[in-house]
Amino acid sequence: MASSIPASSIPDGAARARPGFAAYLLREGRWLASIAALALVLFALAAVVAPWLYSWETATRVQLGSALLAPSPAHWLGTDELGRDLVARVVWGARITLVVAVSSVAIALVAGVALGAVCGFYPGRASSLGMGLVDFMLAFPRTLFAIMLVTVAGNSILSLVLAIGISTIPVYARLFYAPVMAMRRREFVLASRAIGASDTRLLLAHILPNLLSLLIVQSTLSLAEAILIGSGLSFLGLGPPPPTPEWGVMIAGSRAHIVAHPHVILAPGCALFLVILSFNLVGDALRDYVDPRSRGRP
Amino acid sequence: MLRYALRRLAWLVPMLFGVSIAIFLILHFIPGDPARMAAGPDASEEDVQQIRANYGLDRPLYVQYAIYARKVLHGDLGDSFATLAPVSEGIARTLPATLELTTAALLLAVCLGVPIGIFAALHPRSAADSALTSLAVLGISMPGFFLGLLLMLLFAGTLGWLPPTGRGTWRQLILPAVTLGLPYVASFARLVRASMLDVLSEDYIRTARAKGLPVRRVVYKHALANAAIPTVTTFGMDFGRLLGGAVIVETVFAWPGMGRYLIEAIMARDFYVVQGTILVFAALVIVVNLAADVVNGFLDPRIQYS
């Protein structure tokens, strides 16, 4: 993408030629972020190949004869209270988690960036009102907002995606509002306007490509938050219904057995925690990579 | 000061109206409307019509809202479909538990977070400082329900030190409050650290040091008062997130608060309870944010005039 940005439009302080992100991680000795990146690759891989590893049947069919088995060579992570293999369920859970996270962040990103960019590009009474609404939504508890939406739409994976996606829109609107407003007055934008570029072209071809790094960093962190909120809603019973092998649903279903058979909680719980942690670590590293001055800042 | 506080508090009225309209509209998008929810899936069309007429649900939406707003202003949030008891009674019963839990969690976050943040600001780039950064990432990555279950497994299961669920004694408060508050310890500490570092590089701090004031006095009297301002603002904004977390923590520990009341109402499709509790949650968030503004006006008189 970087090569498509005209040289004149690169903001101050940004290096023109940079090493790739992977090279950056290794060169700077950020081993924790490197491991996190590797974990995310494995997570995505598991999500993609889940149906070839285990059938949906294996992940959901009740087999009371083999209930609550401890981890063994036959079942690496043991089985849950209904006798289902936990590796199969955790792997399928990765697939559901990835789908929910990516699609909800995509919704939020498209709608939020559009809202923030338009409000920033056309400042005025209407856009102040819009951003006032955005600020208000940001202060409102996102879990509660999502709960309301799920109540309206019924509990399914689709309404989970909509609930997380819509409640994340203000994050992107807020993030893009000020930079777009500032960039509107920059010389390269004024120059394009002078030679007759339309507003749409100014926004899409000149302003937004400059904010791409902002978008990538925020999306990585948003994925972490989407998984956190989504699993919480599922845990509350507002996500997909059982026997769907969603991690939050799995934990809610098995919590009665936590003391006698902790592995039923630890398998999905650790998967959940590690994936969220990895997204956050990679997001932080991406931020430092994109803007080296940010290192060590909260 | 009083005028500023009153002016800020006057904002409560339009904001509460706005949020009540928003909640009302969103919840009225429910397919099949509350009447069908109340009647259940097996009800006949006549029954649904009857309920609709009883609750005034056949009138235009703005009339419904006007009636609803009038009732809310008189303290009437409607009746539960399931128990027929007034929603306001249910909220009066469960709200104290939620406030107890969130207050305990916030106290924990402030009492641990602020001193840690000050220490990290005074010793930048020390081991404690970098440990804080790692802990903050762990804090925002840990789902509340998983942390709660892990703490329950360790302290109620394996060690048997604390009761796993319920409310009544202070020992039952510990696990839910720690679960809710722990992730905020690190984020609070980071916030205090960042604000302190900003303030410590100001000229007036150097002046205070140069005229011979002891470090302790400069830090606690001059720097901390000014570093508190961004901290209080963020505290107001975090409060909403904390309430969202409380809904989950209450479910994990069977804590009889408003969050559990809300979740049970959603499961039972109890429309007026859902609407009422969400309205009260929103009102709490608004009040706490305005209170944070007022406190900031007190901490920094310049804010009152801007």
Chai-1 contact restraints between the chains, C-beta under 6 A:
chainA,res_idxA,chainB,res_idxB,connection_type,confidence,min_distance_angstrom,max_distance_angstrom,comment,restraint_id
A,A139,B,M237,contact,1.0,0.0,6.0,A-B,restraint_1
A,A139,B,G240,contact,1.0,0.0,6.0,A-B,restraint_2
A,A139,B,N289,contact,1.0,0.0,6.0,A-B,restraint_3
A,F140,B,G240,contact,1.0,0.0,6.0,A-B,restraint_4
A,P141,B,G240,contact,1.0,0.0,6.0,A-B,restraint_5
A,P141,B,L243,contact,1.0,0.0,6.0,A-B,restraint_6
A,P141,B,G244,contact,1.0,0.0,6.0,A-B,restraint_7
A,T143,B,G244,contact,1.0,0.0,6.0,A-B,restraint_8
A,L144,B,G244,contact,1.0,0.0,6.0,A-B,restraint_9
A,L144,B,F281,contact,1.0,0.0,6.0,A-B,restraint_10
A,M148,B,I26,contact,1.0,0.0,6.0,A-B,restraint_11
A,T151,B,I266,contact,1.0,0.0,6.0,A-B,restraint_12
A,T151,B,V274,contact,1.0,0.0,6.0,A-B,restraint_13
A,V152,B,F29,contact,1.0,0.0,6.0,A-B,restraint_14
A,V152,B,I30,contact,1.0,0.0,6.0,A-B,restraint_15
A,L228,B,P143,contact,1.0,0.0,6.0,A-B,restraint_16
A,S231,B,P143,contact,1.0,0.0,6.0,A-B,restraint_17
A,G232,B,I248,contact,1.0,0.0,6.0,A-B,restraint_18
A,F235,B,F145,contact,1.0,0.0,6.0,A-B,restraint_19
A,L236,B,T251,contact,1.0,0.0,6.0,A-B,restraint_20
A,L236,B,I263,contact,1.0,0.0,6.0,A-B,restraint_21
A,I258,B,L149,contact,1.0,0.0,6.0,A-B,restraint_22
A,I258,B,L153,contact,1.0,0.0,6.0,A-B,restraint_23
A,V259,B,G157,contact,1.0,0.0,6.0,A-B,restraint_24
A,P262,B,L153,contact,1.0,0.0,6.0,A-B,restraint_25
A,I265,B,L149,contact,1.0,0.0,6.0,A-B,restraint_26
A,G269,B,F146,contact,1.0,0.0,6.0,A-B,restraint_27
A,L272,B,P143,contact,1.0,0.0,6.0,A-B,restraint_28
A,F273,B,M142,contact,1.0,0.0,6.0,A-B,restraint_29
A,I276,B,S141,contact,1.0,0.0,6.0,A-B,restraint_30
A,L277,B,S141,contact,1.0,0.0,6.0,A-B,restraint_31
A,N280,B,V137,contact,1.0,0.0,6.0,A-B,restraint_32
A,N280,B,S141,contact,1.0,0.0,6.0,A-B,restraint_33
A,P298,B,R190,contact,1.0,0.0,6.0,A-B,restraint_34
A,P298,B,A194,contact,1.0,0.0,6.0,A-B,restraint_35
